[in-house]
Amino acid sequence: MNNLTAMRVMASGRPGPLPMPADRSIAALSKPETLQRWSDEAAGLHALDIGDNVITMFDVIGEDYWTGGGITAQKVSSQLRAIGDRPVEVHLNSPGGDMFEGIAIYNVLREHPQEVHVKIMGIAASAASVLAMAGDRVEIGAASFIMIHNCWVMAVGNRHDMQEVVSYLEPFDQAMAELYAQRTGLELSQVRDWMDAETYMSGSTAVERGFADDILSADRITKNDETAAEAQSVNEVRAMELTLVRSGCTRSEARDHINKIKGTPGAASNATPGAGPTVKPELAASLLEKLKI
């Protein structure tokens, strides 16, 4: 960061960078319930007008196996280079995903030499709430939400293994709590309590607590029903994968099970990741029953 950028960051009060894990073999993810809430309440919401300095983030955080999409630090870096040395808008509607990829995106946005204006169109949950804090200015729709929580992982092993996971995650929970506290000016203990409780904040509550600066005008937001339906379909598959992993499957095993269902007569006709997967509810229920979930 050059001196001019540093002065702008200091003047704006934008928090500093967050630590990145040396070992990315552990993934901190969004819960299936968060994906469902995004599908039910926010999928398909986006801005009416999009300029050439806008980065849209209407997807899960991190590379997505099922669609080939997802929001990554590499993609955001490329978009920022294309925008150049100009102010940037981030249009955000995401259930989160890979917390550590969210931290990486936050750090990339924080390094941009011009103002970063974040507009939350639907939900900024989990990892998405972290990267939203990179904004010099954050606006949120009145009917939109920010959700904060501790890093959520799925792990197996004995008590010693579990203690290693606890020790691994604790510094990142602390760093996130300090980030939220710095952005809002609230006591660290209060922020940690909200993270422990997995707290959803409406637009007005987010502004009141300092997670956002102002309410985004409703006439600037629209909903695409086709996009919402596609998101619902894919989110069912993502949530099923996480549910299978909860039951004791590895992610590879869970994906194999789901791909078999997708190849079953009456299920989705194309089992290739990236093809917009759909799993019929009765087939999903049958698989979950067989696996005793």
N, C-alpha and C positions, 0 to 999 in steps of 0.2 A: 504494500500500500504506500502511495506517495504522500508527501506532506499535505497537499491540498485535500486528498481524500480523507486523510486522518482528521483534518480540521473539520470537514463536513460531518464526519461520523460523530466527532465529539460535540459539535454544535447541535446536531439533531438528537443526541442522547441515544442513538442506536446502540444496543448492547454489543459487546465484543463477540469474538468467535467462540464456538463451542468445541469441546474436545471430541476427536474422532477415535473410535476404538482401533487398537492395533490389530485385533483379531476380529474379522467380520464373519466368522463361522457361526456365531450366535446372532439370530435375527430377532429384533424386537418389532412386533407386528401389531396391527389393529385387530380387535376381536371380531368374530363373526357378527355379533350383535351390532357393532358399529357399522359394518358394511350394510346390514339390513336397514338400519335407520337412514343411512344415506340413500339407499334405494327407495325407501318409502317417502322421504320428505324432501330430498334435495337433488336427486339425479335429474339431469337435463336442464338445470338452471344455468343461465349464462347471461352475459351482458348483451344489450341491444346493439351497441356500437363497439367495434374493435379497431383501434388504430394500428399503425405500423410499429409502434413501440410497446406493444402489449404481448405479454407471455401468458398464455392460457394454461391453467392447471386444473383440468376437469377429469381427473383419473386418480388411480391409486399411486402412492409414493413408492418408487422403486420399480425396477423392471418387472413386468407382469408376464408370467409364464403363459397364461391362458389367452392373451390377446397379442402378445408381442409389443404392447404399449407400455404405459406407466411413465411416471415423471422421474427423471434421474438428474443428478448433478451434471453429468456430461451433456445431456440435451439442453439443460438450462444455460450452461456455459456457452454452448454454441449459439443459442438464441441471443444471449447478451452480446456476444461478439458481433452478431449481425445488426443489432440495434445500435451499437457503438456508444460513444460518449454522450448519451442523451438520457433524460429521465425515463424511467420505465414503469409501466403498470403491470401488476401481476393480478390476473383474474383467477380467483381460487374457489374451487368447489371440490373437496376431496375428503374421503373418509380416513385418510392417512394410509398407512402401510408399513414400510420399513422405516422404523424410527431413525436408524443411523443414516439412511439415505436422506431422510428429511433434514438431519443435522448438516449433512454435506451440502444440500441445496441452500439451507440457511446461510452457511458460510460463503457460498458462491454469491448469493444475492447481497450479502453484507459488504462484499468487496467491490460492488459496482460503484464507480466514481460519481454517479449522479443520483438524484433522489429516486427511491423505490417506493411506489405507491401501491399498497395491497388492497384489493377489493374482494371481500368475501361474499360470494354470490349465494352460497347454500350452506355448506358445512365445512369447517376447517377443524378436523378432528385429529387427535393424536399427533402423528408426525407432521401433518399439515398445519396444526396450530403452532408448531415450533417454527417452521419456515415463514409463517405469517409475521412472526415477531421481527423479521429482518426489515420490515417496512418502516421507512421514516414516517409514513402516514398509513394508518389502517382504517378502512371503512368496512362496515358490515351491514348486510340487509337486516331490516327489522325482524323478519321471520327466519333469519339465518342463525347458525349456532357456531360457537367455538367449544371444543371439548378438550380438556386436559386430563392426563392421567400419568401414572408411572409407566416405565417401560414394561411391556407385556410380552412374555416369551412362553414358548412351550418347550419343556425340558424333561428328560428322563434320567434316572440314575439313583444312587443311594444318597444318604444324608450328606456325605462329603461332597458329592457332585453338586448337590443342591446349594450347599454353602458356597461353592466356587461360583455358581451362577449369581447368587446374592451379592457376593463381593465384586463380581464383574459389573453388575448393573448399577450398584449403588452410586458410583461417581456420576453416571449419566443422569440419574434421577435428580441428584443434587445440582448438577449443572443446569438442567431444565428448570428446576425450581428457582434458581438464582436468575436465570434469564427472564422468566415471567415476573419475578419480583422487581427486577431492575426496570422492565418495560412498564409495569403498572405503578411502581412506587409503594406497593403493599408490603406488609411484613412477610418474611420468608416462611414463617410458621403457618400463616394463613394460606399461602399458596400451596404448601405441602399438604395441608389438610384437604384442599380441593383436589389435588392430584390423587391422594389416597382414596378419595370418595369417587373418583372418575366423574368429574363434574362437567355437565353441559351448561353453557351460558347462552341465553338468547341475545339478540343484537343489543337491546337496551341494557341488559345486565353486563355484557362485555364492555360497552362504553362506560357504564357506571364504574366498573372495576378497573378500567384502564387498559384492558386488553385490546381495545379499539378506540379510535379517536372520534368517530362520528358514524351516524347511521347513513347507509347508502340508500339513495332515493329509490323507491319501488319502481318508478317508471323507467329506471335504467336496467331492469332485470326482466328477462323473459324465460319461458320454459319451452324446450323442444321435446315433445312427447315421444318422438321416435328415438331420440338419444336416451331418454329416460327408460324406455322399454329395453333398449339394448343393454344399458347399465344393470337393470334388474336381472336380466338373463345371466350376464357374466358374474354378477355378484353372488348369485345362487351357487355357482360353481366354486367361486373363491371361498365362500363360507363353508361349503361342504368339505373342501380340502382342509381347512383349519379344524373343522369338527372331527374329521378322520384322524388328524394328527393328535388332537386332544385324546382320542381313544387309544393311542399308542402306536399308530402307524408313523413311519418316516414320511417326509414330504414326497419322496419319490414313490413310495408305496401308495400313498393317498392319490397321487396323480395317475398312477397306473390303474387303480380301481375305478376312478372317474372316467378315464379314457375308455375302459371296457364298457361302462354303462353307455357312453356316448356312441359306442359301436353296436349297441343292442337294437334290434328292430323296434321302431317306435320312439327311439331316442333321437338325439341330433344326428343328422346324416353325415356330418364331417367331424372327425375326431382329431383334426390337426390343430395344435395350439395356434391362436391367432385368427381362427375362423369364426369367432363370435359364438362360443359354445353355449348350448342349452341342454339342461338335464330335466326330464319330466319329473314332477313331484313324486309320482308313484314309484318310479324307478329309484329315485334318491331314497325314498322311505324304505324300499326293499333292501338296498345296499346297507343302509344304516342298521336295519334290523338284523341282517346277517352278521354284521360286525358287532352286534350287541351294544350299540350306542344309544 
